[in-house]
Amino acid sequence: MSESEIDRIGFLLAATARAWRTKLDQRLKPLGLSMGKWTTLAYLARGGDKLTQKEIAALVGIEEPTLAGILDRLQQDGWIKRESSSEDRRCKTVHLQARAGAVLGNIFSTAQQLRQELLANIPRQDLETCIRVLAQIRDRAETVSLPSVQNRAERRKARNGLTPSPLS
């Protein structure tokens, strides 16, 4: 494998995830669920029925204000309800309503069907290797530290042919 092929991995990962999500979003649209809604419902179902908004935002990978808008719409449509936490009244816990329970099976079966279609004819050993490598990349991405602001400024100056000031 050439260096240019290895350099494409980030773009390939992003494009693959986007294409997969888009297909699933299209299949779940008849249920009246956008990607933000079905993703949130799925995490609620998997994470337990008493997660806080902060915990859900972390699981889904979005900011709390963005999640608040999604939860507002889910609550208006009768998918969830929010209650003050018995442990910390500043927090709201989110609970699935009966309507959500009835459709979650459909969400998971639709996701499973799409997964089977997308992964068909790929040897199991290749899939196992792919899963292992993706998990390693994810774990590494979660632990790699960001470069400091000073280091980024120095690299930018070096790219532009400038030397850093002793005061910078």
Secondary structure, 3 states (H helix, E strand, C coil): CCHHHHHCHHHHHHHHHHHHHHHHHHHHHHHCCCHHHHHHHHHHHHHCCCEEHHHHHHHHCCCHHHHHHHHHHHHHCCCEEEEECCCCCCCEEEEECHHHHHHHHHHHHHHHHHHHHHHCCCCHHHHHHHHHHHHHHHHHHHHCCCCCHHHHHHHHHHHCCCCCCCCC
